[in-house]
Each structure stands twice: as structure tokens, then as C-alpha cells.
Amino acid sequence: MQPPHAVSQSESDTNLTSRRAQWQARSLDAHTRALLAEDERYFLRQSVSTPCLNAIAKAEGIWIEDTAGRRYMDFHGNNVHHIGYGHPRLKKAIAEEMDRLPFAPRRYACATSTALAKKIAEIAPGRLSKMLFTTGGSDAIEVAVKIARTATRRHKTLSFWDAFHGAGFGASALSGEVLFRSGPAAPVVAGDQHVAPFACYRCPYGHDSDADGQPVLERCKLACAKMVDYVLSRETDVACLVAEPARAVPYVPPPGFWRAVREACDRYGTLLVFDEIPTGLGKTGRMFACEHDGVEPDILVMGKALGGGVLPIACVVTRPDLDVGGDVAFGHYTHEKNPVTARAALTTIEIVEDERLVENAARVGAAALERLHAMKRRLPAIGDVRGRGLLLGVDLVRDRDAKTPDADLAEAVLYRALDAGLSFKTTMGNVLTFTPPLTVTTDEMMRALDIVESAIAAGA
Ligand SMILES: Cc1ncc(COP(=O)(O)O)c(C=O)c1O
């Protein structure tokens, strides 16, 4: 039987380990300890959240600053900080909107929400141009499923094991992580089906990758895409397939994967829903991760960074011909047309465009990947490096041939990096996951990778 924290590690580093307790014992001052005690006194404890690691007092640009005045480059940021924390143009726009129109009850149109919708229709892939806004990503995912159910008159869903799509009951059912599907989330929604995802370095279908972690397509023949086709051919009444086009672990899809899956969806009348909540608005070096694969989903969901790292807003956008639910309720969320969150989103997109942040993500990400590959040649503890743009991962192993995950080393590296001024999270226990703001410079990225390299080289 695994200890409980082994399960939590699928999502993040856990708040239960002795390494964390040791780090806190030597790193936190009395004021911070008192704050954490107060936090724990009022907030319910839960996995990978409360009790907290540390307390922060400032967030600016790529930096967070703790209550003891130490600064960390934030290469996690829950993927909300694409434009950097506290962008002055964003703060000004939000303040002005609050003065102009602080709220719009749902029965009223307002110019800011409409302007945001128009902008999203411009940047969204292909024909995606009709949308709804929600406050959070989980809600938006559930709206997407409701749209698919309405349009197809089916109720089943297909999604990937190991994915996370949100914490609501519906989104939990789509998620493929035990932590979010079991316990209080169970029983999950009937009709949710799962299939093993693409993961070329640790292929669930048993195929070996090459020395660079790339798929050998002549051998695997895209078994992962074929399984999606197989399931849809048997379970012929699936409303939608919900998936992240680039997985947060991170894993990028093997070439041709999404085209093959798109064809399978079309063959069986299943709608394709892309969850771009962390990847949308440029994280992977394209405005949307699915653009790398040249595949247009039927429905796309974005969130997180959409509110500029200040306000919560998410969006589900689809094609005009899927606007077939005029007589049903998809969401009816209180803040559906909130002009202040809409202004935050509109200004965030304008900043991403005006400051050419997508291009920066592609450029800095490419330099980082090159550096990580060089690091892999020097450090045998690195089994695989992967990612796209500023969604990057380093898979740490005890043994390169056996690919045995080294969660212990990953944890040691995480706390050592914090000591050196870099914050990031681990995924699946052993994968160092770097998702810095899109404003990060190559110099800052290299400084962060210097920290990572010496922390790995120091061993567990
Ligand atoms: C891929 C993905 N989908 C959905 C969500 C849920 O978003 P929210 O926390 O805004 O509900 C997350 C959040 O981490 C996510 O990473």
C-alpha cells in the first residue's frame, strides 16, 4: 500500500513530507510561522494546499517575495502570471473599469464584455467565435461538456488518465488523477470514460522512445491515437473528448497524434474539446497550444492567465453552428458578464499581443530546451527533458535505462532551488515543471537553469 502522499504527488509536490518540514524549520522566521499558524487555524487543511509552504508579501513581474523579504523567480505561478505579476497597464485598466461600471447584472449587455468576446473570437483558432464566460476553469470545462451534450444529444465523455480538468464534480469526473476522482469527489459522473494518454518517454502502450525521448513512429505507429479511435468505435455514443493539447506533465503530443484523433472524433460524431486553461494565450510559444498541431477543436476552454493574474475569469468558445442551446441553461454564473473581469481579460490579451509575449515564449523556451538537453548530457540523473515554449519539464531518474522515477531527488532539488531564489513545482513526484511568465528574459531563464543544474548535481 502506498503512503497517502504518493497519490498527491501526481498533481504537485506535497505538503506532508519531512523534507518540507525540515525546509520550513530552517527557513521560516517567527513572523512567517505565526502567519502560517493563523492560516492553518482558519483554512481547512487539504492535500497540496493547506498547510502552506511559506507566506508571501509581494508579487511583481516574474518575482514573488516572502514575508522575510526573500525573493524567488516564480516558475510556477499556477500559470496565471503570463504577463508578469501586477502589470501596471492591467492595474490601471481594472481601476478605470471599476470607476466606470463595477458590475453588470446578467440580463444586461455591456460594452466591455462584448469587446472581450470580439477579441477572443479574433484570436481563437479557426471558426471558434461564440462563447460564455465563467469565473473559473473547472466551471468552464463543465459548460463545454454541457454544450457537447446539447449538440450531440449524448452524455458520455472520454478523457485521459493522469489529466486534471478542475475540481468541480463534473470536471473531477473528467480528470484522471486518483486524488481528484476518489474521496469526496466520488462517485464521479456516470458515463465518463478514460484512455491512457500520449507520454512518449514513459509510453503507457509499452513503446520505447529514442535517446531524446522522441517517439519512434515506425515502431509505435501512434498506438495512443489508435486507442482513442478504438474506444470511440466501441463506445459509439461519446459526446466529447476532453483533453489538454499539450499535457501539463509536461508532454507534447507525438507528431500526427491530434490529426489522427480529430479524424476519429469526426468519424464517430464526437466533439473535440481542448482544455487550454494553462496553455492558452501563448504559454507554449503559439497563442494556443493546438496551433502547433494544426488541429481545430470544436470547443476550446481557456482560463487562468486570462484574468492577467489578478482576477478570475475563464471562457469556453465554440463554433457558431454549435450554438444550439437557446432553451437550456449552461451556466448562469453570477459574474458571466462582469465588466471588471472582462476588462482584465481584454487588457491581458492586448498586453500579450503588444509586448509580443508569444514570440518571447517561443524564443526563450527554445533556448531553455537547448540548455536542458545540454544539462541532460552532463547529468545522468536527468532521464528526459521535454516541453514547448515556456511549459518545460525535467524527468529525474535513479537509473536511465530502467527510467526509475527519482521523486526523492526532485524534492531535494525543489527545496535547494528555493534556497537559491527559484520557485517551481514538481509533477508526478519526479518531474521538475517550469512554467515561468511569458515576460521572462533569456538571461533570467539561464540564471534559473544554473540554479536547477547545481541543485541536481548536488544529488539527493
Ligand atoms: C488543465 C487544467 N484544466 C482545468 C483546471 C481548473 O481550473 P480552475 O482552477 O480555474 O478551476 C486547471 C487548474 O489547474 C488545469 O490545469
The ligand as an ORCA input file, in Angstrom:
! r2SCAN-3c Opt
* xyz 0 1
  C      -5.558     21.717    -17.367
  C      -6.431     22.360    -16.330
  N      -7.757     22.355    -16.508
  C      -8.591     22.905    -15.603
  C      -8.111     23.497    -14.452
  C      -9.071     24.088    -13.442
  O      -9.033     25.469    -13.434
  P      -9.591     26.276    -12.156
  O      -8.659     26.001    -11.011
  O      -9.606     27.707    -12.582
  O     -10.971     25.756    -11.890
  C      -6.725     23.522    -14.225
  C      -6.182     24.121    -12.986
  O      -5.092     23.855    -12.541
  C      -5.854     22.936    -15.184
  O      -4.520     22.928    -15.019
*
